[in-house]
Amino acid sequence: MKRTIAVTVTPAGEINIEGVGFKGPDCEQATRYLEEALGTVSRKVKKPEYHQRSIVKHKQKVGG
């Protein structure tokens, strides 16, 4: 799944930031700059994906 950050502004002026396609704390790292730029965070909701592990694949070439 492609990782994206969705920013929604409600008619009342409330700003919602949602990380899509992230697992674990990667979402918090990806959205941190927006949270800092926009000011005080009133609440954070962690989706079920937050509790999943990210799989990191490393490729190694042997020989030369």
C-alpha positions in Angstrom: 0.0 0.0 0.0 1.3 3.5 -0.9 2.0 5.7 2.0 0.1 9.1 2.0 -0.7 11.8 4.5 -4.3 13.1 4.3 -4.9 16.6 5.7 -8.6 17.6 6.1 -9.9 21.0 7.3 -13.4 21.0 8.6 -15.8 23.9 8.1 -15.3 24.7 11.8 -11.5 25.1 11.2 -10.5 21.8 12.8 -7.5 20.2 11.1 -7.2 16.4 10.9 -4.0 14.7 9.8 -4.2 11.0 8.9 -1.3 8.8 7.9 -2.5 6.1 5.4 -0.4 3.0 4.7 1.9 3.4 7.7 2.6 0.7 10.3 3.9 1.2 13.8 5.4 4.6 14.8 6.3 5.4 11.2 3.1 7.5 11.0 4.1 9.7 13.9 7.5 10.3 12.4 6.0 11.1 9.0 3.4 13.6 10.4 5.5 15.2 13.1 6.5 18.2 10.9 2.9 19.0 10.2 1.9 18.8 13.9 4.8 21.1 14.8 4.0 23.6 12.0 0.3 23.7 12.8 0.6 24.1 16.6 -1.0 22.3 19.5 -2.3 18.8 19.0 -5.7 18.4 20.8 -5.8 14.6 20.5 -4.2 11.6 18.7 -6.0 8.5 17.7 -3.9 5.4 17.0 -5.4 3.1 14.4 -5.0 -0.7 14.5 -2.1 -0.4 12.0 -0.1 1.4 14.7 0.2 -1.9 16.6 1.6 -3.8 13.6 5.2 -4.1 12.8 6.9 -2.6 9.8 8.7 -5.1 7.7 12.1 -3.9 6.6 13.8 -5.8 3.8 17.5 -5.6 3.3 19.2 -6.7 0.2 22.8 -7.7 0.3 25.0 -8.5 -2.7 27.8 -11.1 -2.1 30.8 -11.0 -4.3 32.0 -8.4 -6.6 
